[in-house]
Amino acid sequence: MESGPGIFAGLVFCLFGGGLLAWTATRARQRRPVAHGVSPVASAAVAGLASMIFLVLGAWCFTRL
């Protein structure tokens, strides 16, 4: 019963991080802006970094089970 919240949190972090990474890669590959009003390189870098942080947090949640 105690592992339920850890599984849920890990799954949410991994799904959000994976979705953000896929969306960022798709937008960058199409040469479309990732965020409006910001440098394309900077916005893609920040979004990529954030997605990697979420994926690492998800993996960390799964290792704590």
N, C-alpha and C positions, 0 to 999 in steps of 0.2 A: 504494500500500500504506500510506502514511503517513496518508492521510485517513480510513482505516477507523475508528480509535478516535475521531476527532473527530465523524464521522457518528453513531457509536453513542452517544457521550455527549450530543450535541445532541438526538438522537431520544429518549433516556431522559429528559432534562430537560424537553423539550417535552411528552412524553406524561404525565409525572407532574404537571407544572404545569397542563396542560389538564384532567387528571382531577380534580385538587384544586380547581381553580376551578369546574368543573362541579358537583362534589359540594357545595361550599360554597354556590354559588348556589341549588342545589336545596333544600338544607336551610334556607337563609335564606328562600326563597320560601314554603316550607311552614310557616314559623315554628316549626321544630324546632331543638333545640340543635345547634350545630356541635361543641362539646366539653362534656362533662359537668362540672358544678361550676364553671363559669366564666361570666362575664357573656356573654350572647348577642351583644351588640354587639362586645365586645372579642375574642371568639373568632372571629367572622366577619371582623373586621378583620385579625387576625393571620393567619388562614388565607388570606385574599385577598392580603395582602402577600406571604406565602410563595409562593403560586402565581405571582404576578407576577414574583418574583425568579427562580423556576425557569424561567419562560418566557423571561425576559431572558437567563439563562445559556445556555439552549438556542439562542437566536438568536445569542448571541455565539460559541458553538461552531461554528455553521454559517458565520459570517463569517470564521472563522480557517482555513477550508479552502483 
